[in-house]
Amino acid sequence: MANLSLYSVTCLIILDSEGQRVISKYWSPPHQPASVGQGSAAPSSLPANPYATLKDQRAFEKSVAEKTRKGLADILLIPPTSICLTKTSTDLTFHLVGPTTENELMLHACLSAFHDAVGLLLKGLVEKRTVLENLDLVMLALDETVDDGIILETDPVAIASRVSKPKADSAGEIVINEQTLLSAYSVFKERLGKQIAQF
């Protein structure tokens, strides 16, 4: 049976070069009952998120980091029901996980869009330090790309434009430099001289 659901992303994880979590966000379809993770059958065709607890998430991230470190592939099948796409940056690895029934090209487009949008927002410095310094922008880009497991946007320029801060109006901006300080000093000196001459 074909997957006719919009919920196509299970999680997006950014790991550093040692396999430690920098950013992670896990999603479950909102219409799944709470008891799905405890062994009861799901009423829909969507699988429940197999990484519901922190312990499961850490174990999953460790196994993904080991497979990525071995350089097996950019697309990993994770038994029994997940597929993981990987994109590497300077000292970070971006991972997008979805169900095996999902279209790999769509997941790849989503991961590439998020990675490229982060690159645009951080001016090409996609590394751990700059990601942590600009965590607000990266998380907003993630929310603009995927919301609750639904892919919203695959255009990195559109994502970056929605997230980036608008430039302040240059008319209301006060620029203080050496020249303005010297001119202010000379105006002050002239006025003070005129006031002293009046006495």
C-alpha positions in Angstrom: 0.0 0.0 0.0 1.4 3.4 -0.9 2.2 6.0 1.7 -0.4 8.7 1.3 0.5 10.7 4.3 2.2 14.1 4.6 4.2 12.9 7.6 7.4 11.9 5.9 10.2 12.8 8.4 10.9 11.0 11.7 13.8 13.1 12.9 16.5 15.5 11.9 19.8 15.2 13.8 23.0 17.2 13.6 26.0 15.4 15.2 29.5 16.6 15.7 32.7 14.8 14.6 32.7 12.7 17.8 29.1 11.6 17.3 27.7 13.9 20.0 24.3 15.5 19.5 24.4 19.2 18.6 20.8 19.5 17.5 18.0 16.9 17.3 14.3 17.0 16.7 12.1 14.0 16.6 8.5 13.9 15.4 5.6 11.5 15.7 2.4 11.8 13.6 0.1 13.8 15.9 -2.8 11.4 15.4 -0.9 8.4 16.9 -2.3 7.3 20.3 0.1 7.4 23.2 -0.1 3.7 23.7 1.4 2.9 20.2 4.9 2.8 21.6 3.9 0.3 24.3 3.0 -2.5 21.8 -0.6 -1.9 20.7 -1.3 -1.6 17.0 -1.6 1.8 15.4 -4.9 2.6 13.8 -3.2 4.2 10.8 -0.8 3.1 8.2 2.0 5.3 9.7 4.5 3.7 12.0 4.9 5.2 15.4 8.2 6.9 16.1 10.6 4.1 17.3 12.7 6.7 19.1 10.2 7.9 21.6 12.5 7.9 24.7 15.8 9.6 25.3 17.5 6.3 25.7 16.3 5.1 22.3 17.3 8.4 20.7 20.9 8.2 22.1 21.3 4.6 21.0 20.0 5.5 17.6 22.3 8.5 17.3 25.3 6.4 18.4 24.6 3.7 15.8 24.1 6.3 13.0 27.4 8.1 14.0 29.3 4.7 13.8 27.8 3.9 10.4 28.6 7.4 9.1 32.1 7.2 10.5 32.7 4.0 8.6 31.7 5.9 5.5 29.2 3.2 4.4 26.9 5.5 2.3 25.0 8.7 2.2 21.8 6.7 2.4 21.5 4.2 5.2 18.8 1.6 5.8 18.1 1.3 9.5 16.2 -1.9 10.3 13.3 -2.4 10.6 11.5 0.7 9.3 13.8 3.7 8.8 16.0 5.2 6.1 18.7 7.8 7.0 20.1 10.4 4.6 23.4 12.0 5.5 25.1 15.3 4.5 28.5 16.2 5.9 29.9 19.6 6.6 33.2 20.7 8.2 32.9 19.1 11.6 29.1 18.4 11.5 27.0 15.6 10.0 23.4 16.3 9.2 21.0 13.3 9.3 17.4 13.2 8.1 15.5 10.0 9.0 12.2 8.9 7.5 10.2 5.7 7.0 11.4 3.3 4.4 8.2 3.8 2.5 9.1 7.4 1.8 10.6 8.8 -1.4 14.4 9.1 -1.0 14.6 12.0 -3.5 12.1 14.0 -1.5 14.0 13.4 1.7 17.3 14.3 0.0 15.8 17.5 -1.3 14.6 18.4 2.2 18.0 17.6 3.8 19.9 19.6 1.1 17.5 22.5 1.4 18.0 22.7 5.2 21.8 22.3 4.9 22.1 24.9 2.2 19.8 27.3 4.1 22.0 27.0 7.2 25.0 27.7 5.0 23.3 30.8 3.7 22.4 32.0 7.2 25.8 31.3 8.6 27.6 32.8 5.5 29.2 29.5 4.6 30.6 28.7 8.0 28.7 25.6 8.8 30.7 24.3 11.8 29.9 23.4 15.3 30.9 26.7 16.9 28.9 28.9 14.5 25.9 26.6 14.7 25.9 26.9 18.5 26.4 30.6 18.4 23.4 31.0 16.0 21.3 28.3 17.4 18.1 30.4 17.1 18.6 30.9 13.4 19.3 27.2 12.8 16.3 26.1 14.8 14.0 28.6 12.9 15.4 27.2 9.6 14.6 23.7 10.8 11.0 24.7 11.7 10.6 26.4 8.3 11.9 23.3 6.5 10.0 20.6 8.5 7.1 21.1 10.8 5.7 18.2 12.9 7.2 15.7 10.4 5.8 17.4 7.3 8.2 18.8 4.7 7.2 22.5 4.2 9.9 23.9 2.0 12.7 22.6 -0.2 14.1 25.9 -1.5 17.1 27.0 0.7 16.8 30.7 -0.4 13.2 30.8 0.6 14.0 29.2 4.0 16.9 31.6 4.7 14.8 34.7 3.7 12.1 33.7 6.1 14.5 33.2 8.9 17.0 36.0 8.4 16.7 39.2 10.3 15.7 42.3 8.2 18.4 44.9 8.0 17.8 48.0 10.0 16.8 51.2 8.2 20.0 53.1 7.4 18.2 56.4 7.9 17.7 55.8 11.6 21.2 54.4 12.1 23.8 56.5 13.8 27.3 55.9 12.7 30.0 57.0 15.1 33.5 57.1 13.8 36.6 59.3 14.2 35.4 61.9 11.7 32.1 62.5 13.5 33.9 62.7 16.9 36.3 65.3 15.5 33.5 67.4 14.0 31.5 67.2 17.3 34.6 68.3 19.2 35.2 71.3 16.9 31.5 72.4 17.1 31.7 72.1 20.9 34.9 74.1 20.9 33.4 76.9 18.8 30.3 77.2 20.9 32.3 77.2 24.1 34.5 79.9 22.7 31.5 82.1 21.8 30.0 81.6 25.3 33.3 82.6 27.0 33.6 85.7 24.7 30.1 86.9 25.8 31.2 87.1 29.5 
